Each structure stands twice: as C-alpha cells, then as structure tokens.
Amino acid sequence: MSGVWIISENRRQSMEILNIGQQLADKMGTRVSALLYQNREHVEDCINHGADEVMLLPPLSSEQPLESHIPVIIEEARKGEPDLILLPATPRGKNMAALIAARLNVGLVSSCTKIDFNEESKTLVMERLSHGGAAVQKVICTASPAMATIPPRTYETAMPETGRQGNVRDLPPPPASAIKVIERKLKERETKDISEARVVVCVGRGIEKEEDLAIARQFAEVVGGAIGCTRPIAEEFHWLPEELCIGLSGVQIKPDLYFGIGVSGQIQHVTGIRNAKVIAAVNKDDNAPIFKAADFGIIGDLYDVMPKLISELKK
C-alpha cells in the first residue's frame, strides 16, 4: 500500500493540504489518506474533500503529550509505506514532522511553497524560500516516504465532492510514554489572528511615534482591516505584539488587500506578503523597495496622505 498521507491539527489545515494532496495523488496514480486527531466529526468532510481513507488517532489523556501518537504513526507508516507525508508548517506541525522524519530516517523539506510530481522522472519536486526569501530553493526528493510541511494558506481549500466514498478506521492507542504532562497553560493572544484577515493594514518605521498608530487603526476601521506591522515595530519599539509581525520569520499572510503605511519593503517582509492578491503602499521615498512589489503606490508623506485618504473613504 502506498499513497499521500495528510496529518493535520484542525479542519482548515486538512482542507488546504487535501487540495495539494489530491492533485499529487492524481498525478502519482495513488490515493490520499488523512490522519486525524480524534476529530471524528470531520471524517465525512475529509472524504468529501478528497480523502480516500481516514485514520483516526485515539483520544489522549490529559497527562499524555500529542507526541505520544508518534509511535502509532510510525508503525502505520512502516506497514502502509506512503510515498509522501504532508503536515502543516505550524509550530506543532513542524515538531511532529521532524520527530516522524527522524524515526523513519528520511529527509524533511520544511515550509514548502510549491510541490509537484514529475511524471517523467517519477520524482517529487518541492520548492521553498531560502536566503531570507531572496531565492527559491528547489529540492528533489528521492527517499521514501518524502516528507514536507506546508505553511497555512499556501493552498486554497479543496473543492468538495458530495457522495464520495472512503474507508474509515481507528488506529490503536499509543504505548505508555515516559513523558507526562503536569500542567497545560494556554498562551493568551492579545490580538486576532491576522493570517485570517481579508484586509491587512501594516505599519512600518515610517510611523514616528507610538501614538501615531491611531492613524493606521482609523484607516483599518474604515476599510474593515486588521493591523499588522514590520519587525522593528514589534521587536525594537514594542509598539505592537510580535504575533502581528509580518515577514519571513513572522506571520505569512494571504489577504485580498495588503496596505503598507510607512513600510520600506525589505525582502524579509515582502516574503510574508507575496501571496496577497493586491498590495498597496504609502511611502515618501520613491525608491522604497515596497513599490517594486506593490500593485498600487502613493509617493508622499503618510502624515499628509493618510488623513486625506481616510476622509475620502468616509464619504
């Protein structure tokens, strides 16, 4: 048995990775299997969106870490011999992927922006950003199974097909683990997840004072957007929380509209917005790199331009 395996944490991740998983499985002449963490309510959804098989991992006790599932996944992988295993490039997904790859003694391509199957050479070709986003690295996977993590929102949600049939089976409980969870504390978020926002208003170093963030907030309110920022705003000035930092080492977004206010547009930041449908920016420096990436640009002092733009939009 072989195929493309999808391991995900929630429904949205499953639907996105099933999209590329199904495309690859069609080219490879194989099937798609989804491993779910006790999400029995998503079984039919996964099948309708492209899974030919759903494998359910059993519930864990409060003392068991999520990594307790790894021995079960490894055992299934050795029996099933998948061609490809895909996971989300989230903190948990990356950790799981690294542990699985190490146990299977195979390579792992992290944060893939594109995966394709070369039907002539029968090899999987993966692309990922390198050198701070300035270059694209192409990796050809020869080991089996090939493994990769995919950043959220790299692919659209798979299209549903009602009436699809698929096999469902429960996987055995994991063996006893030497690791015991003593306590769980959820990290409190100060803001909404901007990776979900359809409009993102991003502030850069062109903003001179923290109180001037009010300009961006007012504009975001008018256009129905969420606030984001460049790394200096979060890490150097601490005007906004780090979870709002957009870029290669921060959040990568895919909004319908990105609007940069006083953003210079260094490559590390532009890497995080390259999938935005429309990029617009205001900057007084006509040589600012952001204008090379922008679909629309206004050259001017943001303190002069933004109040006028807000006033016009309110009319």
Secondary structure, 3 states (H helix, E strand, C coil): CCCEEEEECCHHHHHHHHHHHHHHHHHHCCCEEEEEECCHHHHHHHHHCCCCEEEEECCCCCCCCHHHHHHHHHHHHHHHCCCEEEEECCHHHHHHHHHHHHHHCCCCECCEEEEEEECCCCEEEEEEEEHHHCEEEEEEECCCCEEEEECCCCCCCCCCCCCCCCEEEECCCCCCCCCCCCCCCCCCCCCCCHHHCCEEEEECCCCCCHHHHHHHHHHHHHHCCEEEECHHHHHHCCCCCHHHEECCCCECCCCCEEEEECCCCCHHHHCCCCCCCEEEEEECCCCCCHHHHCCEEEECCHHHHHHHHHHHHHC
